[in-house]
Amino acid sequence: MTGTEISYGKAHVVFYRLGGRDLAPLAASVDVDVTGERFLRAYTEGDNREVVATDTMKNFIYAMAAEYGGSTLLGLCAFLGRHFLETYPVMEVLRVSAREVPLDGASGDRGPSPVLFRSTRSDGAVARVELDGRGGRAEITAARSGWEGMILVKTTGSSFASFARDAYTSLPELVDRPLTIHLDAWWRYADLRDGVGEGLGLLGPRAVRDEIERTFHEFNSRSIQHLVHEMGSRLLAAHTQLAEIEFAAENHTPDLVRDGANGVKVFAEPRATFGKIGLVLRR
């Protein structure tokens, strides 16, 4: 073998941090991926003496979740990563990712309840932090926040026309069409302290999601490419602390199958195949 790269870790460690004075409820699903040459013998020789069991990682996440005093996913990932490397220096390099498990406060005639929540797992906030501990201290090498799983729908204000055509083209030109996209968005800070340190420049993921949705509904786009570029341009213009915006979009627009009376239109369920559009904008 000319080279070997190894990694292992624990996935989908879900916790709910509830209670505590002045601490908002926090629930997340955490993944930890670890690399390091000192684990190589476990692969090549079956030597497990330096391997930190993934079950130990799970229990460590639970313990650190109880100690974390912040309220953001990016801060959580940084907190977990630093403590992993301090406690287990054998890990050398690791990546901590987290996905929010939304807890929506239940409401009714009595108003919002401080003790009753609905747990949902559709779209939500995500974060990822990469750390390197080989220099003797846990150094954050990369970090990003995001919102994944958005499904955005509108009935007008989108077109796709004047595109390249040849003998294999069957798609008609659509001057005003409905649009359904699945969208993931991620962003990086120019100064990591704004995100992982929960500083003044920290953006709430829901606020970013709301801005993306507002652009989706306001902007009359000529393609999905045109649309995501406008979303990213507006975010970078409004938030100077951001260094990068990335989008991954899927076109799930349904097909028109029937025109009815008085302008009624019937659409079929979107096809299993779909178009993919990616974009990264850097300041």
C-alpha positions, 0 to 999 in steps of 0.5 A: 500500500502506498498510502492509507487514510483512516477514520472512525467515530460515532453518528446520530448521538441525540441528546436533549438538554432541558432545565437549568437556570438561564439555559434555553432547551437545546436538542441535537444529533451529533456526529464525531469523525476521528482521524489519526495515524495512531489508530492505524494499527487497529486496522493493520494489526487488530491492535486496539490499545489506543482506540477510544471506543465509539460507545465511550464517545457517545457517553462523553458527548452526553457528559459534555452536553450537560456542561455546555453553557451556550445555546448554538450548534456551532458553539456546541461543536467547538466545545465538544471538539476541544474537550475531546482533544484535551481528554483524548490527545490520541485522536489528533484530528477530528470533525464534530457535526451537529444537526438541530432537533427542533423543539417548538414550544407548544401553545394554546389558550394558555399561551406558550408553555415553558415545559411542553415542547413538540419535537420535529425532525424536518428541516433544521439548523446544522453546524460543523467544526474541524479541529487539529490537536497535533500541535499540543492544543486544539486548534479550530481549522474550519467551521461552518453553520447551515440550514438543511432540508428546506422545501420552498414552493411558489406558483409564479415568479420563476421562468426557464427559457432561452436555454441551449437546445438540440436533438435531445431537448424535450423540455418546453420553454417556461416563461412563468412557472411554479417552482419547488426546490429542496435547498441546503445552505451553509455559511462561514464567518470571516472571523471564527470567533463570531461563530464558535465563540458566539460573538457579536457577529453570530447570525441566528440560523433561523434568521438566515433561513428567513432571509433565504425564504424572503428572497425566494418569494420576492425574486423573479428568477430566470433559472434556479442558478439565477435564484441561488446567486441572488440569495447568496448576493443578498446575504453577503451584502447584508452581513459583512461578517460572512466570508462564504455562502454555499447552496445545494439545490434540487429542482422538484418542480411538478409537471403540468398534466391538466388545464381546467376551467377558470385557470385551474391547473393540475400538477403531477407529483415530481419525477424521481429524477431531478436537477441539481444546482450548486453554488459557492460565493466567497467575499 
